[in-house]
């Protein structure tokens, strides 16, 4: 039985990085796919993005949709929660909302050894990596002046080196995994029975 799960994120690099994490955790039997190609950042909230997302939803028929957003300010957090409720209605309530604190790069900081391996740096593990307000900037600055300076398109490659056991200890990742496992058992198996 094939399980399809869509992912809506602020850019395709975030989707790819998160897919790698999920595959490492042992979700290799699930087909994850990006649902908002061509829409980045806040443009995922536009009517055009919604049309694109709903088209993908109808074509691919996922049993669940993961919605990743960067939580980099309280005002955005409220706006994103309202936006999620709205889009989730269009997705027949198949969505799971994940607010990444602060950016996907925060998860890289949680296992800095992966970044060190990928970029041949020697950054020390931060005591509170999720408290860094600009994790992308932190990684860019740590590689400034180099030809291979970090950019967000590098996130999937760094995630290939990440120790997923370190990330599943992060409270919001752990909470997401509990909900995801529950929703797979309820939504995806019932969904697949109805589709076949």
JOLIN-V108469 format. One line per field, one symbol per residue. burial: # if it has 9 or more other C-alpha atoms within 8 Angstrom, else .. Layout:
burial->???
This chain:
burial->..######################.....###.###..##...#....##.###.##....###########...##..#..##..##..#..#########################......#...##.#..##..##..#.....##...######.##.#.###....##.##..#..##..###.##....
